[in-house]
Amino acid sequence: MEYGKLGNTDIEVSKLCVGCMSFGKAGTMHDWTLDEAESENVIKHALDLGYNFFDTANGYSAGTSEEYLGKALKKNVARNQVVIASKVYFNEGRLSRQAIMREIDGTLSRLGTDYLDLYIIHRFDYDTPIEETMEALHDLVKAGKVRALGASAMYGYHTDS
Protein backbone atom coordinates (compact mmCIF):
# COMPACT_ATOMS: atom_id res chain seq x y z
CA MET A 1 0.00 0.00 0.00
CA GLU A 2 1.22 3.49 -0.78
CA TYR A 3 0.79 6.30 1.72
CA GLY A 4 0.91 10.07 1.62
CA LYS A 5 0.00 13.13 3.63
CA LEU A 6 -3.62 14.26 3.89
CA GLY A 7 -3.55 17.68 2.24
CA ASN A 8 -1.17 19.98 4.07
CA THR A 9 -1.45 18.10 7.39
CA ASP A 10 0.96 15.66 9.01
CA ILE A 11 -1.71 12.93 8.86
CA GLU A 12 -0.40 9.89 6.97
CA VAL A 13 -3.10 8.11 4.94
CA SER A 14 -3.28 5.20 2.56
CA LYS A 15 -3.63 6.62 -0.95
CA LEU A 16 -6.92 4.75 -1.21
CA CYS A 17 -9.71 5.39 1.27
CA VAL A 18 -12.41 2.89 2.26
CA GLY A 19 -15.81 4.52 1.75
CA CYS A 20 -18.37 3.26 4.26
CA MET A 21 -21.64 4.50 2.74
CA SER A 22 -22.78 0.92 2.11
CA PHE A 23 -22.35 -0.11 5.77
CA GLY A 24 -25.40 0.05 8.04
CA LYS A 25 -28.94 -1.08 8.68
CA ALA A 26 -30.96 -1.66 5.52
CA GLY A 27 -33.92 0.62 4.97
CA THR A 28 -32.43 3.58 6.84
CA MET A 29 -30.86 4.96 3.66
CA HIS A 30 -30.64 2.17 1.09
CA ASP A 31 -31.79 -1.43 0.99
CA TRP A 32 -28.44 -2.58 -0.42
CA THR A 33 -26.38 -2.01 2.71
CA LEU A 34 -23.98 -4.48 4.34
CA ASP A 35 -24.93 -5.72 7.79
CA GLU A 36 -22.57 -5.45 10.75
CA ALA A 37 -20.78 -8.78 10.18
CA GLU A 38 -20.31 -8.14 6.45
CA SER A 39 -19.09 -4.60 7.16
CA GLU A 40 -16.55 -5.89 9.67
CA ASN A 41 -15.28 -8.43 7.13
CA VAL A 42 -14.70 -5.64 4.57
CA ILE A 43 -12.99 -3.43 7.16
CA LYS A 44 -10.76 -6.25 8.43
CA HIS A 45 -9.78 -7.19 4.87
CA ALA A 46 -8.96 -3.55 4.10
CA LEU A 47 -6.79 -3.34 7.23
CA ASP A 48 -5.01 -6.56 6.24
CA LEU A 49 -4.24 -4.98 2.85
CA GLY A 50 -2.75 -1.89 4.52
CA TYR A 51 -5.62 0.58 4.23
CA ASN A 52 -5.68 2.98 7.15
CA PHE A 53 -8.14 5.62 5.90
CA PHE A 54 -11.91 5.21 6.36
CA ASP A 55 -14.69 7.63 5.39
CA THR A 56 -18.26 7.67 6.72
CA ALA A 57 -20.96 10.24 7.55
CA ASN A 58 -23.57 10.99 10.18
CA GLY A 59 -26.28 10.51 7.56
CA TYR A 60 -25.15 7.14 6.21
CA SER A 61 -27.79 4.61 7.25
CA ALA A 62 -29.01 6.86 10.07
CA GLY A 63 -25.62 6.73 11.79
CA THR A 64 -25.28 2.94 11.76
CA SER A 65 -22.42 3.19 9.25
CA GLU A 66 -20.45 5.08 11.91
CA GLU A 67 -21.44 2.50 14.56
CA TYR A 68 -20.35 -0.47 12.44
CA LEU A 69 -17.07 1.20 11.50
CA GLY A 70 -16.27 2.13 15.09
CA LYS A 71 -16.97 -1.36 16.43
CA ALA A 72 -14.94 -3.09 13.71
CA LEU A 73 -11.95 -0.77 14.12
CA LYS A 74 -12.00 -1.15 17.91
CA LYS A 75 -11.86 -4.96 17.56
CA ASN A 76 -9.14 -5.04 14.89
CA VAL A 77 -6.70 -2.13 15.21
CA ALA A 78 -5.34 0.50 17.61
CA ARG A 79 -7.04 3.89 17.21
CA ASN A 80 -3.76 5.67 16.46
CA GLN A 81 -3.15 3.33 13.50
CA VAL A 82 -6.18 4.49 11.50
CA VAL A 83 -7.49 7.73 10.05
CA ILE A 84 -11.22 8.25 10.44
CA ALA A 85 -13.13 10.81 8.40
CA SER A 86 -16.80 11.59 8.86
CA LYS A 87 -19.14 14.13 7.36
CA VAL A 88 -21.86 16.39 8.74
CA TYR A 89 -24.92 17.94 7.14
CA PHE A 90 -28.08 15.86 6.88
CA ASN A 91 -29.62 16.78 10.23
CA GLU A 92 -31.97 19.25 11.85
CA GLY A 93 -30.10 22.55 11.77
CA ARG A 94 -27.75 21.51 8.94
CA LEU A 95 -24.48 23.46 9.38
CA SER A 96 -25.51 25.86 12.13
CA ARG A 97 -23.20 26.05 15.13
CA GLN A 98 -25.77 24.29 17.31
CA ALA A 99 -26.19 21.44 14.80
CA ILE A 100 -22.44 20.96 14.29
CA MET A 101 -21.81 20.81 18.05
CA ARG A 102 -24.65 18.31 18.52
CA GLU A 103 -23.65 16.17 15.53
CA ILE A 104 -19.94 15.89 16.39
CA ASP A 105 -20.84 14.45 19.79
CA GLY A 106 -23.18 11.91 18.17
CA THR A 107 -20.56 10.96 15.59
CA LEU A 108 -17.82 10.51 18.21
CA SER A 109 -20.15 8.42 20.36
CA ARG A 110 -21.21 6.17 17.47
CA LEU A 111 -17.58 5.69 16.39
CA GLY A 112 -16.42 5.07 19.96
CA THR A 113 -13.61 7.60 19.76
CA ASP A 114 -12.86 10.97 21.34
CA TYR A 115 -11.61 12.63 18.14
CA LEU A 116 -11.94 12.55 14.36
CA ASP A 117 -8.96 12.87 12.09
CA LEU A 118 -10.99 14.61 9.38
CA TYR A 119 -14.42 16.29 9.65
CA ILE A 120 -16.05 17.19 6.36
CA ILE A 121 -19.04 19.42 5.69
CA HIS A 122 -21.15 17.33 3.32
CA ARG A 123 -22.92 20.08 1.38
CA PHE A 124 -23.11 23.86 1.31
CA ASP A 125 -25.77 25.22 3.65
CA TYR A 126 -27.45 28.20 2.02
CA ASP A 127 -29.38 28.99 5.22
CA THR A 128 -26.43 29.29 7.62
CA PRO A 129 -23.77 32.00 7.23
CA ILE A 130 -20.48 30.35 6.23
CA GLU A 131 -18.75 32.33 9.00
CA GLU A 132 -20.93 30.61 11.62
CA THR A 133 -20.12 27.20 10.17
CA MET A 134 -16.39 27.87 9.94
CA GLU A 135 -16.19 29.29 13.46
CA ALA A 136 -17.92 26.19 14.86
CA LEU A 137 -15.54 23.91 12.94
CA HIS A 138 -12.54 25.93 14.13
CA ASP A 139 -13.73 25.53 17.71
CA LEU A 140 -13.88 21.74 17.25
CA VAL A 141 -10.23 21.76 16.17
CA LYS A 142 -9.26 23.95 19.14
CA ALA A 143 -11.15 21.59 21.48
CA GLY A 144 -9.25 18.56 20.13
CA LYS A 145 -12.36 16.85 18.77
CA VAL A 146 -11.18 17.21 15.16
CA ARG A 147 -7.67 17.22 13.68
CA ALA A 148 -8.42 18.48 10.14
CA LEU A 149 -11.35 19.90 8.17
CA GLY A 150 -12.71 19.36 4.69
CA ALA A 151 -15.65 20.10 2.41
CA SER A 152 -17.41 17.95 -0.17
CA ALA A 153 -20.16 18.28 -2.75
CA MET A 154 -19.78 22.04 -3.04
CA TYR A 155 -18.28 24.60 -5.38
CA GLY A 156 -15.09 26.52 -4.62
CA TYR A 157 -16.92 29.85 -4.75
CA HIS A 158 -18.96 28.79 -1.71
CA THR A 159 -15.90 29.40 0.46
CA ASP A 160 -14.87 32.73 -1.10
CA SER A 161 -16.25 34.79 1.79
N, C-alpha and C positions, 0 to 999 in steps of 0.2 A: 504494500500500500504506500502511496506517496502522500506526503503531508506538506502543509504550508501554513502561513499565518493567515488568520481571519482578518481581512482588511488591513488596517494599520494598527492592529492590536498585537499583543504578545501571545495570543491564544493560538495554539497549534492544533490544526484540524486535518482530518483525512480530506483529501481533495474531492472525495465523493461523500455526500451526506445522505443518511437514511431518512427519507420522508415518512412520517408516521400517520398520514391522513387516513390510511386504510385500517388502522388499528382502532378497535372500540366496539361498543355494543351496536349490533345491527338495529336499524330503524331509528336511531337517534340522529343520523345524518344521511347515511346510505345503507342499503341492504347488503352491500357487497363487502362489508368489513370483515376483518380477521378477529376471531375471538381471542381471549387472553392467552390461551396456550399456544395458538398459532402465532400470535404477535411475539411472544417470548421466543419461540423457535427462530423467527426471522431475526430478532435482535441478537440472540446468542450467536447465530451464524454470522451476522455482520461483525460482531466483536471478534469472532474467531478469524475472520478475514482481515482484521486490522482497522475496520471502521471505528472512529471514535466520535463522530459528529452525528447528532440526531436532531431532527426538526419536527415539532408538533405545534398544536395551537389550542387555546382554550375552547374554541368552537368545534374542534374535531370530535365528532361523536359525543357531543354534550360533555366534554371533558374526560371521557373514558380513555381516549387515546393517551392523554397525559398520565392517567392512572396506570395503564398497562405498561407504558414505557418506564415509568418510575419503578414499578415493582420488578420488572425484568432486569433493569440496570442494577438495582440494589442486590439482587440475587447473584449477579454474574460479573460485576466489576466494581472496583473502588470508584467513588464519586470523582476524585481528582484525575481519573484516567479517561473521562469522557467529557464531551462538550455538548451541552443541552441548550437548544434554542426552542423558544415557544413564541407564539404570536398572540396579540390581543386586538380585539375589535368587536366581534359579534356578541354583544351583551347590552343590557340596559345601561344607557349612558355613553356608549361607544368609547370615544377617546377623551372624555372629560377627566379631570384630575380624580374626582371621586370614583369613577369607574375603573381607571387604571390602578388606583390604590387597592380597590376591592379585588380586582381580577388577578393582580400579581400574587396576593395572598392565597387565593384559590388555586392558582397554577402551582405555586410552591408546595402547597399542601398535597395536591393530587400527585405531583412528581416525587414527593417525599424528600425534598431538598430544601436548603435554606438560601440558595441563590441560583440564578440562571446565568449561564455564560453569555447568552445573546437573547435580547427581548426585542421583538419585531412588531411594529404597528402594521396591521394586516390590510388596511385600506386607508384612504384619506377620509377624514371626518369633516364634512362641510359644515356641520353644526357647532363644532367646538373650535375656538381660536387655536391655531397651531402653537402659539406661544404657551397656552395653558397645557397642551399635550406635552410639549418639549420640556417645560419646567417640571412637570410630574415625572417624566422619564429621567431627567437629570437627578431629581431627588432620589429615585430608586437606585441610581448608580452611587450617589453619595452615601446612601444607607447600606450599601453592600449587598443589596438584593439582586442586582444586575451588574454584570461586568461590562457588557457592550450593548449597543443599540443598533437597530436596523429598521428598514421600512420596505414593505412589499406591496405590489399591486397598486402603485401610484405613479404619477408623473413627476419628473424632476422639478417642474415649476411649482408643485405643491409646497416645496420647502424653501422657496425663494425669499420668504418673508424675513 
